[in-house]
Amino acid sequence: MLMIMATACSANGPETAPTLPPVVLAVSSTGVLLYDPNTEVFSGYARDGRRLWTESRTGVEVRCAVQCPDAVFSGARGSYVAPFSRVGGKVENVSVSAADRQRVVSLRSDSDAVIVENSGKGDRLVVSRTDGSIKKHPIASAEDAVWVENPERSVALLLFADPELAGATMLRLTRDAGGWRAADSRWPANGYWGGCMGAQGGPAFLTGGKGAVLSESGPIPLRSDLPQVGECVAGKNGGALISRWMDGRGKPHTSVRGVDALGRQTWSRDLQAEAGVTADPTSATIAVVSHGRLELLDRNGKVSGQRDDVTAARFTETGQLVTVNRKNEVNWSAP
């Protein structure tokens, strides 16, 4: 969730609102999608660090299309924006469904796409495949649908942002040569509001309440000391759970807990900052960014490396580390 801080006042006049760090929305070995909450501008960066496009929009969510930084825009929860794609300097409308309200959650082509829609026939997940087939799956709410992919973008979960949504079930999808295909099995989604997935074959964690690790038979409760799991990142054989809170003076805090693939806590770290956290899908490394510094943590939570002048970071599917500095310059390097 993006939090925009308003300008405050004091006896000496208005106080300048603090500069918020950029948000790395998505990353791959070919490019990056970046959001600047201070200017409300989305940008697409190529592998060599060049900014290829910018888009100033509100009330939207953005995902990589065929490959980053090509992107598809749709209305975020609580708003409606007709879907469109951005490929370099070219902007095109995207219409995968005849429904008045549709949100694109995956787009490789018009015949290889997944949308959630609200129509006169109810809320549905619509899967279009390259052979021309279209599968429509009833879901509890298109408005609250949350799409989570693994780093290779080959496995996905459909969850819901409202943990109290009546009758909500989570859905697992996998990709083959023809596109996405939904699995037959479903599990209750109540009590969860999101999740994260490691590399193919790695763990999948669910956020909300005490959280869970998703097994073949369904969710298994996580074992951590966090009172509530708000966010997560997943790596090759584990990941990290995240909880954020504000103290009585309005100062942000971030609690990070390392977990193994079975969801058992292995280390803990508490920071007096709004910290960014990302996991390397090819190893046990977790990166934490706060106060302009990045720290690399090993499987035991010990610092194995540091980098200065970093405001945001994220690992690609191949384990490359993408960082953003104070000038909003994007840099790529090995972890």
HUFENUR-V17498 format. One record per run of one state. SS is the DSSP state (@ for helix, = for strand, . for the rest). FROM is the first residue (numbers start at 0). LEN is the number of residues. If there is no record, write none. Layout:
ss=SS from=FROM len=LEN
ss=SS from=FROM len=LEN
//
This chain:
ss=. from=0 len=7
ss== from=7 len=3
ss=. from=10 len=2
ss== from=12 len=3
ss=. from=15 len=7
ss== from=22 len=6
ss=. from=28 len=2
ss== from=30 len=6
ss=. from=36 len=4
ss== from=40 len=6
ss=. from=46 len=4
ss== from=50 len=6
ss=. from=56 len=3
ss== from=59 len=5
ss=. from=64 len=6
ss== from=70 len=5
ss=. from=75 len=8
ss== from=83 len=4
ss=. from=87 len=2
ss== from=89 len=4
ss=. from=93 len=7
ss== from=100 len=9
ss=. from=109 len=2
ss== from=111 len=8
ss=. from=119 len=2
ss== from=121 len=7
ss=. from=128 len=5
ss== from=133 len=5
ss=. from=138 len=6
ss== from=144 len=5
ss=. from=149 len=5
ss== from=154 len=6
ss=. from=160 len=8
ss== from=168 len=8
ss=. from=176 len=2
ss== from=178 len=10
ss=. from=188 len=5
ss== from=193 len=4
ss=. from=197 len=6
ss== from=203 len=4
ss=. from=207 len=4
ss== from=211 len=4
ss=. from=215 len=2
ss== from=217 len=4
ss=. from=221 len=1
ss== from=222 len=1
ss=. from=223 len=7
ss== from=230 len=4
ss=. from=234 len=3
ss== from=237 len=9
ss=. from=246 len=5
ss== from=251 len=9
ss=. from=260 len=3
ss== from=263 len=8
ss=. from=271 len=4
ss== from=275 len=4
ss=. from=279 len=6
ss== from=285 len=5
ss=. from=290 len=2
ss== from=292 len=5
ss=. from=297 len=5
ss== from=302 len=6
ss=. from=308 len=3
ss== from=311 len=4
ss=. from=315 len=4
ss== from=319 len=5
ss=. from=324 len=5
ss== from=329 len=5
ss=. from=334 len=1
//
